[in-house]
């Protein structure tokens, strides 16, 4: 991978933010991990490999009806 001047400046800028990110988003993202791992472990043990199907988001041209 070639490291560009942009990569270097981004790494420098984000390096100062690592502690703040770990204290906020890190905690937020870590919260669901045990449950996700439990589901993954259960699915692996039962060979349940069905994908989770999420509903399609509404079209931006469709108006919400009340």
trRosetta pair geometry for C-beta under 8 A, 3 or more apart (Angstrom, degrees):
i j d omega theta_ij theta_ji phi_ij phi_ji
3 7 4.8 -123 -158 83 71 142
3 8 6.3 83 160 -54 108 87
4 7 4.8 109 51 3 69 99
4 8 7.2 -130 100 -1 42 87
5 8 5.6 -54 -151 37 35 114
5 9 6.3 31 154 -16 67 105
6 9 5.9 -58 -147 39 30 106
6 10 6.2 30 156 -19 66 108
7 10 5.8 -58 -146 38 28 110
7 11 6.3 27 157 -18 64 108
8 11 5.9 -56 -147 36 28 110
8 12 6.4 28 154 -19 63 108
9 12 5.6 -54 -147 37 33 113
9 13 6.2 32 155 -19 66 107
10 13 5.8 -56 -145 38 30 109
10 14 6.1 16 162 -8 67 112
11 14 6.2 -62 -139 45 26 101
11 15 6.1 41 158 -40 63 104
12 15 5.9 -45 -148 16 26 117
12 16 7.9 21 158 -13 54 98
13 16 6.9 -66 -176 28 32 104
13 17 7.4 11 142 -5 64 116
14 17 5.3 -68 -154 43 49 111
14 18 7.0 78 150 -57 74 77
15 18 6.1 -19 -160 -22 37 113
17 20 5.2 -63 -163 48 65 112
17 21 5.5 66 140 -27 89 106
18 21 5.8 -60 -145 39 28 110
18 22 6.2 27 158 -20 65 109
19 22 5.7 -54 -144 37 30 111
19 23 6.3 25 157 -16 64 110
20 23 5.9 -61 -148 39 29 109
20 24 6.4 0 162 2 65 112
21 24 6.4 -74 -143 48 27 91
21 25 5.3 -29 -169 39 72 112
21 26 6.3 92 132 -30 66 97
22 25 7.7 -43 -83 62 15 74
22 26 3.9 12 -151 -11 46 153
22 27 7.8 80 157 -28 48 76
23 26 6.6 39 -15 40 16 112
23 27 6.6 1 179 -15 32 116
24 27 6.5 -74 -162 32 12 103
24 28 6.6 3 153 -11 56 112
25 28 5.3 -57 -142 42 37 114
25 29 5.8 30 161 -16 72 109
26 29 6.1 -59 -142 41 23 104
26 30 6.1 22 158 -21 62 113
27 30 5.8 -58 -141 36 27 110
27 31 6.9 47 156 -43 60 94
28 31 6.2 -41 -164 2 29 116
29 32 7.7 -66 -172 34 38 91
29 33 7.5 54 141 -45 65 104
30 33 5.4 -41 -161 0 49 126
32 35 5.4 -64 -166 48 65 110
32 36 5.5 65 139 -26 90 108
33 36 5.7 -60 -141 40 31 111
33 37 6.1 29 162 -18 67 107
34 37 5.8 -56 -146 38 29 110
34 38 6.4 33 154 -23 64 105
35 38 5.6 -52 -149 32 33 114
35 39 6.6 31 154 -16 65 103
36 39 5.9 -54 -150 37 32 109
36 40 6.3 31 153 -17 65 108
37 40 5.6 -55 -143 40 33 112
37 41 6.1 35 157 -21 67 106
38 41 5.8 -54 -146 36 28 111
38 42 6.3 27 155 -17 63 107
39 42 5.8 -55 -146 38 30 110
39 43 6.1 28 156 -17 65 108
40 43 5.8 -56 -144 39 29 109
40 44 6.2 29 156 -19 64 107
41 44 5.8 -56 -147 37 28 110
41 45 6.3 27 155 -19 64 108
42 45 5.8 -58 -147 36 30 110
42 46 6.3 4 162 2 66 112
42 48 7.5 -10 124 37 79 125
43 46 6.2 -68 -140 50 28 94
43 47 7.8 -72 167 103 57 2
43 48 4.5 -97 -141 70 75 94
43 49 6.9 115 168 -80 108 44
44 47 7.5 24 -170 -77 29 39
58 62 5.2 -114 178 68 100 124
58 64 7.5 31 170 -80 171 79
59 62 4.3 92 62 -7 94 105
